[in-house]
Amino acid sequence: MGTSKETYSLKGGCQCGQVRYELTNVPHEIYVCHCRECQKQSASAFGISVVARSADVRLLTGRLDRWTRPTDSGRSLTCFFCPDCGSRVWHGDKEREDEVSLKGGSLDEPVDLTDAIHIWTSRKLRGVIIPEGSRQYPGEPDKAKLA
């Protein structure tokens, strides 16, 4: 009997459809970020980041522009977006970093936030309810604490 290897594929892209990408392995974590920058970037109450290995993300069509901004934690973040519609696709330079965070709204299938980690909760908008029992941090957690 042969063994069958199931392939994992999760696709996404920008709003206008010029940029398409594929995630070929299960993501590590999902974050719901309540910082002010994510609120601005998403034009909503929070941003959703699906963290995956850079090697598991493939650009299928289109090209991305980049913009680098300071983060609330004092580091720099490189943001990749469609030059035509401006939609953010992922954060982090996959050519230089081990992980990137795919923007949750760019995925074709909605993200399940049941086990998402809520960060920067000290900046969440009034009225936003974080599910009871969710892991949450008032700022950006130390990666060692998440393991």
NUNUDREN-470517 format. One record per residue: chain; residue number from 1; residue in three letters; x, y, z of N, C-alpha, C in turn. Coordinates in Angstrom, 3 decimals. Example, Ala and Ser with C-alpha at 12.3 -4.5 7.8 and 13.67 -1.06 7.14 Angstrom:
! residues 2
<"A" 1 "ALA" <13.190 -5.690 7.800> <12.300 -4.500 7.800> <13.200 -3.300 7.800>>
<"A" 2 "SER" <12.850 -2.250 7.080> <13.670 -1.060 7.140> <12.900 0.030 7.870>>
END
This chain:
! residues 147
<"A" 1 "MET" <0.822 -1.178 0.000> <0.000 0.000 0.000> <0.871 1.247 0.000>>
<"A" 2 "GLY" <0.596 2.185 -0.865> <1.352 3.436 -0.924> <0.853 4.417 0.118>>
<"A" 3 "THR" <1.692 5.328 0.471> <1.277 6.367 1.402> <0.863 7.586 0.608>>
<"A" 4 "SER" <-0.200 8.223 1.055> <-0.639 9.437 0.381> <-0.271 10.632 1.239>>
<"A" 5 "LYS" <0.307 11.572 0.588> <0.684 12.796 1.286> <-0.317 13.879 0.887>>
<"A" 6 "GLU" <-1.063 14.347 1.871> <-2.008 15.415 1.581> <-1.241 16.710 1.446>>
<"A" 7 "THR" <-1.642 17.505 0.478> <-0.997 18.794 0.315> <-1.878 19.875 0.932>>
<"A" 8 "TYR" <-1.225 20.789 1.596> <-1.909 21.910 2.213> <-1.795 23.099 1.269>>
<"A" 9 "SER" <-2.888 23.755 1.019> <-2.860 24.936 0.173> <-3.942 25.899 0.623>>
<"A" 10 "LEU" <-3.510 27.092 0.953> <-4.421 28.164 1.322> <-4.034 29.339 0.446>>
<"A" 11 "LYS" <-4.989 29.855 -0.313> <-4.673 30.923 -1.254> <-5.289 32.241 -0.821>>
<"A" 12 "GLY" <-4.702 33.291 -1.344> <-5.199 34.622 -1.051> <-4.698 35.604 -2.079>>
<"A" 13 "GLY" <-5.071 36.856 -1.874> <-4.640 37.888 -2.804> <-5.165 39.249 -2.407>>
<"A" 14 "CYS" <-4.917 40.196 -3.263> <-5.339 41.572 -3.006> <-6.794 41.770 -3.426>>
<"A" 15 "GLN" <-7.302 42.952 -3.175> <-8.704 43.249 -3.466> <-9.002 43.283 -4.964>>
<"A" 16 "CYS" <-8.063 43.795 -5.780> <-8.333 43.907 -7.220> <-8.021 42.618 -7.984>>
<"A" 17 "GLY" <-7.321 41.670 -7.346> <-7.040 40.389 -7.980> <-5.724 40.317 -8.747>>
<"A" 18 "GLN" <-4.973 41.408 -8.817> <-3.696 41.390 -9.532> <-2.648 40.544 -8.815>>
<"A" 19 "VAL" <-2.696 40.543 -7.471> <-1.738 39.778 -6.669> <-2.429 38.532 -6.128>>
<"A" 20 "ARG" <-1.799 37.393 -6.331> <-2.290 36.124 -5.787> <-1.101 35.411 -5.142>>
<"A" 21 "TYR" <-1.355 34.748 -4.024> <-0.300 34.000 -3.342> <-0.882 32.712 -2.796>>
<"A" 22 "GLU" <0.032 31.811 -2.375> <-0.368 30.526 -1.809> <0.471 30.245 -0.575>>
<"A" 23 "LEU" <-0.181 29.737 0.443> <0.484 29.231 1.645> <0.450 27.717 1.525>>
<"A" 24 "THR" <1.629 27.081 1.581> <1.711 25.641 1.325> <1.898 24.790 2.569>>
<"A" 25 "ASN" <1.795 25.406 3.751> <1.901 24.657 4.998> <1.057 25.358 6.054>>
<"A" 26 "VAL" <0.671 24.632 7.064> <-0.175 25.164 8.130> <0.518 26.334 8.824>>
<"A" 27 "PRO" <-0.190 27.443 9.053> <0.427 28.575 9.752> <0.722 28.235 11.210>>
<"A" 28 "HIS" <1.680 28.978 11.812> <2.076 28.759 13.207> <1.057 29.295 14.190>>
<"A" 29 "GLU" <0.661 30.532 13.980> <-0.213 31.213 14.935> <-1.085 32.211 14.202>>
<"A" 30 "ILE" <-2.146 32.604 14.889> <-3.004 33.682 14.399> <-3.095 34.714 15.506>>
<"A" 31 "TYR" <-2.822 35.967 15.129> <-2.909 37.067 16.074> <-4.043 38.005 15.680>>
<"A" 32 "VAL" <-4.716 38.523 16.687> <-5.620 39.642 16.511> <-4.935 40.796 17.233>>
<"A" 33 "CYS" <-4.526 41.804 16.459> <-3.761 42.910 17.035> <-4.649 44.142 17.163>>
<"A" 34 "HIS" <-4.695 44.680 18.367> <-5.544 45.825 18.670> <-4.766 47.136 18.702>>
<"A" 35 "CYS" <-3.505 47.149 18.208> <-2.718 48.390 18.239> <-3.316 49.409 17.273>>
<"A" 36 "ARG" <-2.966 50.645 17.484> <-3.506 51.733 16.661> <-3.081 51.606 15.202>>
<"A" 37 "GLU" <-1.847 51.143 14.945> <-1.391 50.981 13.563> <-2.224 49.933 12.821>>
<"A" 38 "CYS" <-2.554 48.832 13.482> <-3.390 47.808 12.839> <-4.806 48.324 12.620>>
<"A" 39 "GLN" <-5.291 49.134 13.538> <-6.606 49.747 13.343> <-6.593 50.640 12.100>>
<"A" 40 "LYS" <-5.538 51.423 11.942> <-5.431 52.293 10.773> <-5.268 51.481 9.494>>
<"A" 41 "GLN" <-4.368 50.483 9.535> <-4.091 49.687 8.341> <-5.331 48.941 7.865>>
<"A" 42 "SER" <-6.089 48.400 8.793> <-7.255 47.609 8.412> <-8.520 48.447 8.258>>
<"A" 43 "ALA" <-8.453 49.721 8.706> <-9.628 50.593 8.720> <-10.761 49.920 9.499>>
<"A" 44 "SER" <-10.372 49.259 10.604> <-11.316 48.504 11.413> <-10.849 48.501 12.868>>
<"A" 45 "ALA" <-11.453 47.645 13.667> <-11.157 47.603 15.101> <-9.843 46.907 15.428>>
<"A" 46 "PHE" <-9.341 46.063 14.525> <-8.105 45.320 14.766> <-7.583 44.756 13.456>>
<"A" 47 "GLY" <-6.349 44.267 13.489> <-5.762 43.580 12.347> <-5.628 42.106 12.654>>
<"A" 48 "ILE" <-5.687 41.291 11.625> <-5.529 39.847 11.776> <-4.262 39.427 11.042>>
<"A" 49 "SER" <-3.369 38.746 11.752> <-2.120 38.270 11.173> <-2.041 36.757 11.292>>
<"A" 50 "VAL" <-1.799 36.118 10.167> <-1.655 34.667 10.095> <-0.164 34.401 9.883>>
<"A" 51 "VAL" <0.516 33.947 10.940> <1.969 33.815 10.916> <2.365 32.468 10.313>>
<"A" 52 "ALA" <3.254 32.544 9.307> <3.686 31.339 8.597> <5.173 31.441 8.269>>
<"A" 53 "ARG" <5.767 30.276 7.989> <7.162 30.264 7.547> <7.253 30.940 6.179>>
<"A" 54 "SER" <8.246 31.781 5.999> <8.446 32.472 4.725> <8.588 31.485 3.566>>
<"A" 55 "ALA" <9.272 30.374 3.815> <9.489 29.373 2.771> <8.188 28.730 2.291>>
<"A" 56 "ASP" <7.118 28.850 3.085> <5.831 28.245 2.736> <4.898 29.202 2.002>>
<"A" 57 "VAL" <5.378 30.403 1.694> <4.554 31.402 1.013> <5.122 31.636 -0.377>>
<"A" 58 "ARG" <4.246 31.476 -1.387> <4.664 31.672 -2.782> <3.812 32.741 -3.426>>
<"A" 59 "LEU" <4.444 33.711 -4.059> <3.730 34.690 -4.853> <3.391 34.025 -6.181>>
<"A" 60 "LEU" <2.115 33.947 -6.522> <1.684 33.266 -7.743> <1.586 34.213 -8.925>>
<"A" 61 "THR" <0.970 35.377 -8.718> <0.823 36.363 -9.792> <0.956 37.760 -9.222>>
<"A" 62 "GLY" <1.303 38.672 -10.112> <1.401 40.077 -9.735> <2.748 40.410 -9.127>>
<"A" 63 "ARG" <2.853 41.651 -8.665> <4.062 42.095 -7.990> <3.641 42.912 -6.782>>
<"A" 64 "LEU" <4.551 42.995 -5.827> <4.262 43.717 -4.586> <5.193 44.908 -4.431>>
<"A" 65 "ASP" <4.660 45.979 -3.895> <5.480 47.098 -3.459> <5.657 46.951 -1.963>>
<"A" 66 "ARG" <6.616 47.697 -1.408> <6.884 47.599 0.023> <6.954 48.978 0.638>>
<"A" 67 "TRP" <6.679 49.001 1.923> <6.763 50.207 2.727> <7.210 49.765 4.109>>
<"A" 68 "THR" <8.134 50.498 4.723> <8.626 50.140 6.050> <8.207 51.214 7.038>>
<"A" 69 "ARG" <7.691 50.769 8.176> <7.240 51.705 9.199> <7.739 51.257 10.562>>
<"A" 70 "PRO" <7.843 52.202 11.503> <8.195 51.812 12.879> <7.000 51.132 13.544>>
<"A" 71 "THR" <7.284 50.222 14.474> <6.211 49.544 15.203> <6.099 50.113 16.610>>
<"A" 72 "ASP" <5.004 49.777 17.284> <4.788 50.222 18.658> <5.839 49.675 19.609>>
<"A" 73 "SER" <6.467 48.553 19.229> <7.480 47.960 20.100> <8.880 48.530 19.838>>
<"A" 74 "GLY" <8.997 49.463 18.881> <10.273 50.097 18.607> <11.074 49.483 17.472>>
<"A" 75 "ARG" <10.560 48.450 16.854> <11.255 47.831 15.717> <10.733 48.431 14.410>>
<"A" 76 "SER" <11.177 47.893 13.291> <10.678 48.288 11.973> <9.930 47.122 11.363>>
<"A" 77 "LEU" <8.912 47.418 10.579> <8.104 46.392 9.931> <8.004 46.722 8.451>>
<"A" 78 "THR" <8.338 45.742 7.601> <8.198 45.920 6.166> <6.847 45.366 5.751>>
<"A" 79 "CYS" <6.069 46.207 5.100> <4.701 45.875 4.702> <4.656 45.729 3.180>>
<"A" 80 "PHE" <4.063 44.654 2.697> <3.973 44.393 1.261> <2.524 44.537 0.818>>
<"A" 81 "PHE" <2.332 45.228 -0.301> <0.980 45.544 -0.755> <0.914 45.571 -2.280>>
<"A" 82 "CYS" <-0.300 45.488 -2.787> <-0.539 45.559 -4.231> <-0.367 47.011 -4.678>>
<"A" 83 "PRO" <0.458 47.259 -5.709> <0.648 48.623 -6.179> <-0.576 49.184 -6.905>>
<"A" 84 "ASP" <-1.506 48.319 -7.322> <-2.697 48.788 -8.034> <-3.827 49.193 -7.096>>
<"A" 85 "CYS" <-4.179 48.325 -6.138> <-5.318 48.633 -5.255> <-4.895 49.031 -3.847>>
<"A" 86 "GLY" <-3.632 48.807 -3.503> <-3.129 49.206 -2.194> <-3.379 48.215 -1.076>>
<"A" 87 "SER" <-4.019 47.094 -1.362> <-4.313 46.108 -0.313> <-3.032 45.532 0.268>>
<"A" 88 "ARG" <-2.943 45.498 1.613> <-1.828 44.820 2.268> <-2.020 43.325 2.072>>
<"A" 89 "VAL" <-0.906 42.643 1.823> <-0.950 41.199 1.604> <-0.214 40.476 2.719>>
<"A" 90 "TRP" <0.993 40.938 3.038> <1.695 40.374 4.192> <2.660 41.393 4.755>>
<"A" 91 "HIS" <3.093 41.110 5.967> <4.109 41.906 6.646> <5.320 41.026 6.872>>
<"A" 92 "GLY" <6.505 41.603 6.704> <7.751 40.867 6.855> <8.334 40.535 5.497>>
<"A" 93 "ASP" <9.641 40.650 5.388> <10.343 40.399 4.138> <10.695 38.919 4.050>>
<"A" 94 "LYS" <9.949 38.175 3.250> <10.140 36.724 3.188> <11.491 36.317 2.619>>
<"A" 95 "GLU" <12.189 37.243 1.966> <13.528 36.952 1.451> <14.584 37.092 2.543>>
<"A" 96 "ARG" <14.263 37.777 3.639> <15.236 38.041 4.700> <14.831 37.528 6.069>>
<"A" 97 "GLU" <13.579 37.194 6.244> <13.078 36.773 7.548> <12.514 35.364 7.469>>
<"A" 98 "ASP" <12.563 34.641 8.579> <12.074 33.261 8.611> <10.556 33.171 8.554>>
<"A" 99 "GLU" <9.882 34.209 9.054> <8.415 34.201 9.106> <7.848 35.492 8.522>>
<"A" 100 "VAL" <6.622 35.381 8.008> <5.845 36.540 7.585> <4.467 36.427 8.220>>
<"A" 101 "SER" <3.768 37.542 8.273> <2.392 37.488 8.761> <1.464 37.896 7.625>>
<"A" 102 "LEU" <0.755 36.908 7.123> <-0.230 37.147 6.075> <-1.382 37.934 6.683>>
<"A" 103 "LYS" <-1.900 38.900 5.957> <-3.013 39.679 6.454> <-4.287 38.845 6.301>>
<"A" 104 "GLY" <-4.974 38.633 7.417> <-6.128 37.728 7.455> <-7.192 38.025 6.418>>
<"A" 105 "GLY" <-7.447 39.292 6.157> <-8.465 39.664 5.181> <-8.079 39.374 3.747>>
<"A" 106 "SER" <-6.793 39.089 3.492> <-6.350 38.807 2.124> <-6.539 37.337 1.741>>
<"A" 107 "LEU" <-6.863 36.496 2.706> <-7.058 35.073 2.423> <-8.423 34.826 1.786>>
<"A" 108 "ASP" <-8.495 33.862 0.876> <-9.761 33.548 0.211> <-10.794 32.982 1.176>>
<"A" 109 "GLU" <-10.338 32.173 2.123> <-11.223 31.580 3.121> <-11.109 32.367 4.424>>
<"A" 110 "PRO" <-12.223 32.705 5.059> <-12.154 33.429 6.331> <-11.360 32.660 7.383>>
<"A" 111 "VAL" <-10.649 33.400 8.212> <-9.812 32.819 9.249> <-10.660 32.461 10.468>>
<"A" 112 "ASP" <-10.392 31.312 11.074> <-11.044 30.905 12.319> <-10.273 31.547 13.467>>
<"A" 113 "LEU" <-10.909 32.451 14.184> <-10.250 33.177 15.270> <-10.437 32.532 16.636>>
<"A" 114 "THR" <-10.976 31.331 16.676> <-11.250 30.661 17.947> <-10.034 30.608 18.856>>
<"A" 115 "ASP" <-8.875 30.243 18.328> <-7.658 30.119 19.137> <-6.669 31.264 18.904>>
<"A" 116 "ALA" <-7.135 32.362 18.342> <-6.245 33.491 18.057> <-5.710 34.095 19.355>>
<"A" 117 "ILE" <-4.500 34.630 19.265> <-3.858 35.322 20.381> <-4.113 36.811 20.202>>
<"A" 118 "HIS" <-4.705 37.438 21.187> <-5.009 38.866 21.131> <-3.853 39.647 21.742>>
<"A" 119 "ILE" <-3.295 40.587 20.946> <-2.170 41.395 21.428> <-2.531 42.879 21.374>>
<"A" 120 "TRP" <-1.771 43.663 22.129> <-2.014 45.098 22.289> <-3.448 45.357 22.764>>
<"A" 121 "THR" <-3.908 44.527 23.677> <-5.272 44.686 24.198> <-5.426 45.978 25.001>>
<"A" 122 "SER" <-4.317 46.565 25.448> <-4.394 47.847 26.155> <-4.893 48.956 25.232>>
<"A" 123 "ARG" <-4.888 48.694 23.928> <-5.328 49.696 22.953> <-6.600 49.297 22.213>>
<"A" 124 "LYS" <-7.250 48.244 22.672> <-8.459 47.811 21.961> <-9.546 48.865 22.099>>
<"A" 125 "LEU" <-10.393 48.923 21.102> <-11.489 49.876 21.114> <-12.529 49.474 22.158>>
<"A" 126 "ARG" <-13.113 50.465 22.793> <-14.200 50.177 23.744> <-15.322 49.462 22.992>>
<"A" 127 "GLY" <-15.905 48.481 23.616> <-16.977 47.716 23.000> <-16.519 46.450 22.310>>
<"A" 128 "VAL" <-15.232 46.331 22.010> <-14.711 45.102 21.423> <-14.586 44.085 22.548>>
<"A" 129 "ILE" <-15.173 42.933 22.341> <-15.172 41.886 23.371> <-14.224 40.770 22.942>>
<"A" 130 "ILE" <-13.252 40.502 23.791> <-12.319 39.401 23.541> <-12.921 38.161 24.188>>
<"A" 131 "PRO" <-13.032 37.069 23.444> <-13.648 35.861 23.991> <-12.971 35.391 25.284>>
<"A" 132 "GLU" <-13.787 34.972 26.222> <-13.286 34.463 27.492> <-12.362 33.277 27.239>>
<"A" 133 "GLY" <-11.248 33.255 27.937> <-10.289 32.159 27.806> <-9.250 32.365 26.719>>
<"A" 134 "SER" <-9.379 33.421 25.919> <-8.396 33.681 24.867> <-7.080 34.138 25.480>>
<"A" 135 "ARG" <-5.986 33.711 24.879> <-4.689 34.242 25.306> <-4.624 35.688 24.863>>
<"A" 136 "GLN" <-4.196 36.541 25.789> <-4.126 37.956 25.452> <-2.998 38.637 26.200>>
<"A" 137 "TYR" <-2.479 39.684 25.579> <-1.349 40.430 26.112> <-1.641 41.919 25.948>>
<"A" 138 "PRO" <-1.318 42.730 26.962> <-1.589 44.164 26.874> <-0.710 44.875 25.841>>
<"A" 139 "GLY" <0.424 44.287 25.481> <1.329 44.842 24.477> <1.755 43.737 23.539>>
<"A" 140 "GLU" <2.964 43.860 23.025> <3.494 42.809 22.166> <4.214 41.798 23.028>>
<"A" 141 "PRO" <3.781 40.538 22.988> <4.407 39.537 23.869> <5.793 39.137 23.383>>
<"A" 142 "ASP" <6.597 38.721 24.336> <7.898 38.152 24.040> <7.630 36.786 23.391>>
<"A" 143 "LYS" <8.250 36.526 22.239> <8.036 35.255 21.534> <8.292 34.051 22.433>>
<"A" 144 "ALA" <9.233 34.151 23.364> <9.543 33.040 24.269> <8.347 32.717 25.153>>
<"A" 145 "LYS" <7.560 33.719 25.495> <6.389 33.492 26.351> <5.260 32.785 25.611>>
<"A" 146 "LEU" <5.280 32.853 24.284> <4.222 32.237 23.503> <4.435 30.739 23.296>>
<"A" 147 "ALA" <5.655 30.281 23.465> <5.964 28.865 23.197> <5.342 27.944 24.228>>
END
